[in-house]
Amino acid sequence: MRWKAAPEDFVVEEETDLELVPAGPYTIYRLEKTGRDSLSVRAEIAHRLKKAQADVIFPALKDAFARTVQWVWVRGGGPPRIVGRGFVAERVGFARRPPGPGSLRGNRFRVVLRELSAAEAGALPEALRRLEIAGFPNYFDDQRFGSLVEGYGPFGRALLREDDETVLKLYLAVPWVGDPPRIRAFKAEVARSWGDWDRLFRLAPARTNLRSILTFLRDHPADHRRAVRLIPGRLLMLAVDAYRSWVWNLALSRFFEAAGPVRFWVPVVGCRLAVPAEVQESWLSTGLPLPHPKAEYPPPWDLAVTGVLETEGVDLGAFGARGRLPDRPPPTRRPIWVRPDGLALELSGNSGPADRAVLSFKLPPGAYGTMLLKVLAAEVAGR
């Protein structure tokens, strides 16, 4: 069974409370994009409108390898239509305020499953019935972890440990999961020539933040702390938020392992996370805070979270970032379990048995359609 063979095979449509008004300080656009990540589209829209990126507000980020429909708030006015590579934004009206935490109602998915074996096609209906009744763990999935550093793990971990030279080496000299080939090649050169800042500056890719940091290091080779502060604050915030999600995932998996037998495991960026064999109804109304200095974890969550933090070499106080970020990450709770709504399946094949399926469903805000598919694939495989 295969999904995401092409961006058009994975369609996500955001459901949002718009609260349109005849005129207001925010302009709302309906954005449809294919094969583009939300952050690069936001940057392009801001550039075209000659606005700061903070003035272009996405209630949620969406996967790049997909076709997505989502809503964008732009502070101030804007044209009726904005067209760029892989996206079109149509103005739908105005709002008095930006989107809030309760603005999102959920996401609708339409997913094409390809290359089904006869056994998989036969097992799909029953696996979907079980998934519709039982639900699945609300883990963050791979898309959340673009700041994962190859051979190390989450970049946010190094930031919170306050080891500035390690932070710089991970940023300048080690490939990240999403790095394009030219950045990978340059990082390999940095690893070979660490400290030769003049030469590395001459080799650095144009129009990148790497050049700004190398410019500083040419004049201040030992001042790692101030060099770290030249990394864009938005990237640092995203990296720490991704690390909070990483710790949350591992703590939730520990909780499920302790709660009873594990039915199977699902992979997320190199980790394997537990899916329990038995589901407790109370899990649907249980929220687990993401790490934060003020987060409180009553038993048995305290053991799960403490165990992960000890392994990671950080404590809850570190998540306040102690002035290393432009802003403190907010206190956030996330449901530990979700159930899909409106699950529908269409099986088809060019000839003979079905080898293709179209799956439709709705999930609450923040839940990952790809996590549902991973759990479904494990159910179908009978693991």
Buried (B, 14 or more C-beta within 10 A) or exposed (E): BEBBEEBEBBBBBBBBEBBEBEEBBBBBBBBBBBBBBBBBBBBBBBEBBEBEBEBBBBBBBBBBBBBBBBBBBBBEEBEEEBEBEBBBBEBBBBBEEBBEEEBBEBBBBBBBBBEBEEEBBBBBEEBBEEBBEBBBBBBBBBBBBBBBBBEBBBBBBBBBBBBBBBBBBBBBBBBBEEBEEEBEEBBEBBEEEBEBBEEBBEBBEEEEBBBBBBBBBEEEEEEBBEBBBBBEEEBBBBBBBBBBBBBBBBBBBBBBBEBEEBBBBBEBBEBEBBBBEEBEEEBBEBEBBBBBBEBEBEEEBEBBBBBBBEEBEBEBEBBBBEEBBEEBBEBBEBBBBBBBEEBEBEBEEEEEEBBBBBBBBBBBBBBBBBBBBBBBBBBBEEE
